[in-house]
């Protein structure tokens, strides 16, 4: 199962490490972990507020 707090902590660290750079990410936590992408994307938006970030959707 997905750990939403862990996702929040990771993206908080990503912002600290990569502030000012373009940040791309997949639907982390929404696949095998069965997380709710609406919840996860809201967490990412909160934690990366003010940063240039983009969701990257992989095509199979």
N, C-alpha and C positions, 0 to 999 in steps of 0.2 A: 504494500500500500504506500501511497505517496505521503511524504512528511512535508506539509506546507511550511512549517517553521524552518525546516532545513533549506527549502527552496529560497525562502526569504533571506536567510543568513548567507547563502551562496551568492545571491545577487547583490546583497549589501557589500560583500567582499569584492565582487566583480566591479562594482562602481568605484570602490576605493582603489583597486589596482589599475583600472582602465579609464578613469575619468578623462574626458576630453577626446576619447577615441571613439570610433564607430564600433558598436557592439552588436553582433548577430547571434542568434540562438534558435535552436529548434524547439519543438513542443515538449520540452523536458518535463518529465513527470506525468505526461498525459497519455503515454502509450502503455507499456508493460506495467507501470505503477498504477494505472487506472485513475489518475487524478483528473479533476475537473478543469479543463483548459480555461474556462471563464475565471475561475478562482486563481489559477496559476498566473494567467496573463495580467490580472489586476495586481497581484503581488509584484510581478516584474515591473509593471508601470510605476508602482509606488516606489520601489527600490531604485529604479533607474531614472527617476524623475530628473529632468534637466539634461539628460545625456542623449546622445544620438544613438538610438538602438532600434533594431528591426528584427521581426520574427522571420526566420528563414524556413520555408516549407520545402522539404525534400520530396522529390518526385521519384516514384519507383519505376 
